[in-house]
Amino acid sequence: MSSSSLAVFFAQVTNAASAAGTDTTATPPTQPWWTSLFFPILIMAMVYFALIRPQQLAKKKAEETIKAAKTGDKIVTSSGIHGVITNVKDTTVIVRVADNVKLEIEKSHIDKITRPEAEPEKAVAAKVS
């Protein structure tokens, strides 16, 4: 056998093997393009509704509470100062922290507001008399 006949033989065997391989293997069906976008969009929606949206709602509620601050409200600032609002300005409030001690504090630094409730003793006394 000559080298050229070996080359022809191996070429035929290789062609036969590749032809047989393509006939026996089935190609998987192709999926529509939009199915590959489903999971990333689902993950983004979950992150938005689990993390971002609740923070936005909490921030909006805090801003509304600070805007509604009025004289007589008890507050706690972000630095931990407790006091009672004596005067409300555009961007600041005057807070009484002790007798004859008043501080002017930015509204953005108010951490918590508690409004004084009607005292139960006075309410009971008003009903009795």
N, C-alpha and C positions, 0 to 999 in steps of 0.2 A: 504494500500500500504506500502510495506516495503521500507526501505532506499536503498536497493540494486536495487529494481525495479525503484525507482526515479533516481538513478544514471545511470541506463541503458537508461531510458527515456531521460534524459538531454544529454547523450552522443549521442543518435540518433538524437536529435534535433540539437545539435551543429554540428554534421557531415553533416546533411542535409542542414543546413544554410551555412556552409563553401563550400559544394559542389555546392549549388545553386549560391553562390557568385562568384565562379570561372567560372562558365558557362556563366554568364550574363556579366561579365566585359571583355572587349577586351584589349589585351596587345598592347601598342603602337608599331609601327614599329621601329626597331633599325636603327640608322643612322651610316654611315660609320665612321671609326675612324678619318679620315682626316678632317671631317667637324668641329670638335672641335678645330682644329688648325688654321682654317681660320681667325677668328677675332683677335687672338693675333698677328699673322703674319701681318695682315693688319694694326693694330695699330703700330707695330714696324716700318713698312715701312713708314707710315705717319710721325712718329716722325723723322725718318732719313731724309726724303726729306724736311720736314718743318723746322727742327732745326739744325741738325748736318751738313748736306751737304752745306747749305749756309754759315755756319761759316768756313768750310774748304776752300771753294772757296774764301772767303774774306781774309782769312789768307794767302793763296797762292798768291793772287793778291798783297797784301801788301808786301810780301817778294820779289816778282819780282820787284816791284817799288823801294824798298830799294836797291836791287842789281844794279839797273840801275841808281843810283844816280851818278851824275858827277859834276865836277867843274862848278860853276856858277848857280847851282840850288838853289832856295830859299826854306828853310825848316822851319818847326815848330816841335819842339821836344815834347815828351810826357809831359814834365814839363812846356811847354808854351814858350820856348825860341825861338825867331825868328832870323834867320840869313841866310847867304849865304855860301855855301860850297866853300872853297878855295883849299882843298886838300882831296883826297880820298885814304884811306889805306884799308888793308884787312878787319878789323873788326871795324874800327873807321873812322870818318871824322873830318877834321879841319873846324870849322865854324867861320866866321867873324860875330860878333854880333854888333860891333861898330868900329869906327876908332881905330886902334891899339889894339883891343881886339879880341883875337881868343881863341876858346874853342875846346878841343878835346872831341868828343861825340861818344858813341857807336852807330853803325848803327841800332841796335835793338831799340833804343830810338827815332828814327825819326818817327814822327807821320804823317806828311803830306809833300809832295814835290810839289812845283809848278815850272815849267820850264819857264824861261823868254820867252815871245813871241817876235817876230820881231816887233820892234817899227814901228808904222804906218807912223810917220813923215819921218823917214829915208827911208822907202820903197817908199813913194811918191816922195821924193827928188831924189831918184835914177832913178825913171821912167821919171821924168821931164827932167833931164840933160842928 
